[in-house]
């Protein structure tokens, strides 16, 4: 678990049970990553197209979170699947990502200004904010995990929202194409 791998030039990274540290500059050339048991922060580089990551808690403290995941520089990313435990998950201003599936528990999930995002499915618990603001291609949002708050503002293509987890605050505004809004359980 004290091992470190630096592989900034590798195109495909598959580390399904590596408990060390993968150092990755946000200029790395990864095209596809499969990371299981991840304990260190990961920054997707500009060539990343697909990410499948399972994070684990960084300590045994009751306040522990998993590794932070940053895909803001991943200009070619099409899909991301995040499981397990994560720190802050950030896709803000990612103009290419189309599909995001998060079953990980995390303190926040930022999908704001992701102009190609079409579908987001979140089943993990997000203790803070889940932000979708200005992701104008977004058509479907399904959140079955708990969330501190969910912000859907300026999502002009949004047609369907289903929120079944406990959520303290929900804002849906400017969703002019919305035809289905299911707020089954929205109080914490």
C-alpha positions as CSV (number, residue, x, y, z in Angstrom):
1,X,0.0,0.0,0.0
2,X,3.0,2.3,0.1
3,X,3.7,1.9,-3.6
4,X,3.5,4.8,-6.1
5,X,3.0,4.5,-9.8
6,X,3.5,7.4,-12.2
7,X,2.2,6.7,-15.7
8,X,1.4,10.1,-17.3
9,X,2.1,8.8,-20.9
10,X,0.1,5.5,-20.6
11,X,-3.0,5.4,-22.8
12,X,-4.8,2.7,-20.8
13,X,-4.5,2.3,-17.1
14,X,-6.1,-0.8,-15.4
15,X,-5.4,-1.1,-11.7
16,X,-8.3,-3.0,-10.2
17,X,-6.8,-3.7,-6.8
18,X,-3.9,-1.3,-6.4
19,X,-3.8,0.2,-2.9
20,X,-0.9,2.6,-3.5
21,X,-0.8,6.0,-5.1
22,X,-1.3,6.7,-8.8
23,X,0.2,10.1,-9.6
24,X,-1.4,11.7,-12.6
25,X,-0.8,15.3,-13.7
26,X,-3.8,16.9,-15.2
27,X,-1.8,16.9,-18.5
28,X,-1.6,13.1,-18.5
29,X,-2.3,11.2,-21.7
30,X,-4.6,8.6,-20.3
31,X,-7.4,7.6,-22.7
32,X,-9.1,5.0,-20.6
33,X,-8.8,4.3,-16.8
34,X,-10.1,1.5,-14.7
35,X,-9.1,2.2,-11.1
36,X,-10.3,-0.1,-8.2
37,X,-9.5,0.4,-4.6
38,X,-8.3,4.0,-5.4
39,X,-6.9,5.9,-2.4
40,X,-5.3,8.9,-4.0
41,X,-6.8,11.9,-5.8
42,X,-7.1,11.5,-9.6
43,X,-7.1,14.2,-12.2
44,X,-8.3,13.2,-15.7
45,X,-6.1,14.6,-18.5
46,X,-7.2,16.2,-21.8
47,X,-7.2,12.9,-23.7
48,X,-9.3,10.9,-21.3
49,X,-12.4,9.3,-22.9
50,X,-13.7,6.8,-20.4
51,X,-13.2,6.5,-16.6
52,X,-14.3,3.7,-14.3
53,X,-13.2,4.3,-10.8
54,X,-14.0,2.7,-7.4
55,X,-12.6,4.8,-4.5
56,X,-12.1,3.7,-0.9
57,X,-12.0,5.7,2.3
58,X,-8.8,7.5,3.0
59,X,-8.8,6.8,6.7
60,X,-10.8,5.1,9.4
61,X,-12.1,8.3,11.0
62,X,-15.8,8.8,11.0
63,X,-15.4,12.0,8.9
64,X,-13.3,10.2,6.2
65,X,-14.0,10.5,2.5
66,X,-12.5,8.9,-0.5
67,X,-10.2,10.4,-3.1
68,X,-11.0,13.7,-4.9
69,X,-11.7,13.2,-8.6
70,X,-11.3,16.0,-11.1
71,X,-12.4,15.8,-14.7
72,X,-12.5,19.5,-15.6
73,X,-9.5,19.1,-17.9
74,X,-10.8,16.0,-19.6
75,X,-12.0,17.5,-22.9
76,X,-12.6,14.2,-24.6
77,X,-14.3,12.4,-21.7
78,X,-17.5,10.7,-22.9
79,X,-18.5,8.6,-19.9
80,X,-17.6,8.2,-16.2
81,X,-18.7,5.6,-13.7
82,X,-17.7,6.3,-10.1
83,X,-18.3,3.8,-7.3
84,X,-17.4,3.2,-3.6
85,X,-16.2,6.3,-1.7
86,X,-15.0,9.6,-3.2
87,X,-14.0,13.0,-2.2
88,X,-15.3,16.0,-4.2
89,X,-16.2,14.9,-7.8
90,X,-15.8,17.7,-10.3
91,X,-16.9,17.8,-14.0
92,X,-17.5,21.6,-14.0
93,X,-17.2,23.1,-17.5
94,X,-16.5,19.7,-19.1
95,X,-18.0,20.3,-22.5
96,X,-17.8,16.7,-23.8
97,X,-19.0,14.2,-21.1
98,X,-22.3,12.7,-22.0
99,X,-23.1,10.1,-19.3
100,X,-22.2,10.1,-15.6
101,X,-23.1,7.3,-13.2
102,X,-22.2,7.8,-9.6
103,X,-22.9,5.1,-7.0
104,X,-20.1,6.5,-4.7
105,X,-20.7,8.4,-1.5
106,X,-19.1,11.8,-1.8
107,X,-19.2,15.3,-0.2
108,X,-20.1,17.0,-3.5
109,X,-20.7,16.4,-7.2
110,X,-20.3,19.3,-9.6
111,X,-21.7,18.8,-13.1
112,X,-22.3,22.5,-13.8
113,X,-21.8,23.8,-17.3
114,X,-21.3,20.4,-18.8
115,X,-22.9,21.2,-22.1
116,X,-22.9,17.7,-23.6
117,X,-24.1,15.9,-20.5
118,X,-27.3,14.0,-21.5
119,X,-27.8,11.6,-18.6
120,X,-26.9,11.5,-14.9
121,X,-27.7,8.7,-12.5
122,X,-26.7,9.2,-8.9
123,X,-27.4,6.4,-6.4
124,X,-24.6,7.2,-3.9
125,X,-25.2,9.6,-1.0
126,X,-23.8,13.1,-1.6
127,X,-23.6,15.0,1.7
128,X,-23.3,18.4,0.1
129,X,-24.4,19.9,-3.3
130,X,-25.2,18.1,-6.5
131,X,-25.0,20.8,-9.2
132,X,-26.3,20.5,-12.7
133,X,-26.7,24.3,-13.5
134,X,-26.4,25.2,-17.2
135,X,-25.8,21.7,-18.5
136,X,-28.0,22.5,-21.4
137,X,-28.1,19.1,-23.2
138,X,-29.1,17.2,-20.0
139,X,-32.4,15.4,-20.5
140,X,-32.6,12.9,-17.7
141,X,-31.6,13.1,-14.0
142,X,-32.2,10.2,-11.6
143,X,-31.0,10.6,-8.0
144,X,-31.9,7.8,-5.6
145,X,-29.2,8.5,-3.0
146,X,-29.5,11.2,-0.4
147,X,-28.2,14.7,-1.1
148,X,-27.7,17.9,0.8
149,X,-29.0,19.9,-2.1
150,X,-29.7,19.5,-5.8
151,X,-29.6,22.4,-8.2
152,X,-31.2,22.2,-11.7
153,X,-31.0,25.7,-13.1
154,X,-31.0,26.6,-16.8
155,X,-31.2,23.0,-18.0
156,X,-33.3,23.8,-21.1
157,X,-33.4,20.2,-22.5
158,X,-34.3,18.5,-19.2
159,X,-37.4,16.4,-19.7
160,X,-37.3,14.0,-16.7
161,X,-36.2,14.3,-13.1
162,X,-36.6,11.5,-10.5
163,X,-35.5,12.2,-6.9
164,X,-36.2,9.3,-4.5
165,X,-33.5,9.9,-1.8
166,X,-33.7,12.3,1.1
167,X,-32.8,15.8,-0.1
168,X,-32.9,19.0,2.0
169,X,-33.1,21.5,-0.8
170,X,-34.1,21.1,-4.5
171,X,-34.2,23.9,-7.1
172,X,-35.6,23.3,-10.6
173,X,-35.7,26.5,-12.6
174,X,-35.6,27.3,-16.3
175,X,-36.2,23.7,-17.4
176,X,-38.6,24.7,-20.2
177,X,-38.8,21.1,-21.7
178,X,-39.6,19.4,-18.4
179,X,-42.5,16.8,-18.6
180,X,-41.9,14.6,-15.6
181,X,-40.8,15.7,-12.1
182,X,-40.9,13.0,-9.4
183,X,-40.0,14.3,-5.9
184,X,-40.9,11.1,-4.1
185,X,-38.8,11.9,-1.0
186,X,-37.1,15.3,-0.7
187,X,-36.9,16.0,3.0
188,X,-33.9,14.9,5.1
